[in-house]
């Protein structure tokens, strides 16, 4: 599980997401959990094989177990604690 301050993008760039995953050491099957819908992040991850995005309230056990790396934000962790704790 990797927790970052925030995940935001200004444009649709798959190359930027691939660089972020590489910097975090999460090149293979990352699961990105977001606190709110960010279409730039979702669409940038869509072309990366094995990468998946979801919101904190739509995450399920299969997605967590199927992913090699769980990447989330501090805000999403707080919301996950409220929903699932």
Residue pairs with C-beta under 8 A, 6 or more apart in sequence:
1 69
1 70
1 71
1 72
2 24
2 26
2 69
2 70
2 71
2 72
3 72
3 73
3 74
3 77
4 24
4 71
4 72
4 73
4 74
5 73
5 74
6 73
6 74
6 75
7 20
7 32
7 34
7 38
7 41
7 71
7 73
8 38
8 40
8 41
9 16
9 17
9 38
9 40
9 41
9 44
10 40
11 40
12 40
12 43
12 44
13 44
14 44
14 45
14 46
14 47
14 48
16 44
17 41
17 44
17 45
17 48
17 51
18 27
18 48
21 27
21 30
21 48
21 51
21 69
21 71
24 30
24 69
24 71
25 69
26 68
26 69
26 71
28 50
28 68
28 69
29 50
29 51
29 52
29 66
29 67
29 68
29 69
30 48
30 50
30 51
30 52
30 67
30 68
30 69
30 70
30 71
31 51
31 52
31 53
31 54
31 63
31 64
31 66
31 67
31 69
31 70
31 71
32 41
32 45
32 51
32 52
32 53
32 54
32 71
32 72
33 53
33 54
33 55
33 56
33 59
33 70
33 71
33 72
33 73
33 76
33 80
34 41
34 42
34 53
34 54
34 55
34 56
34 72
34 73
34 76
35 55
35 56
35 73
35 75
35 76
35 79
36 55
37 55
41 53
42 53
45 51
45 52
45 53
50 68
52 63
52 66
52 67
54 63
56 72
56 76
56 79
56 80
56 83
57 79
57 83
59 80
64 70
72 80
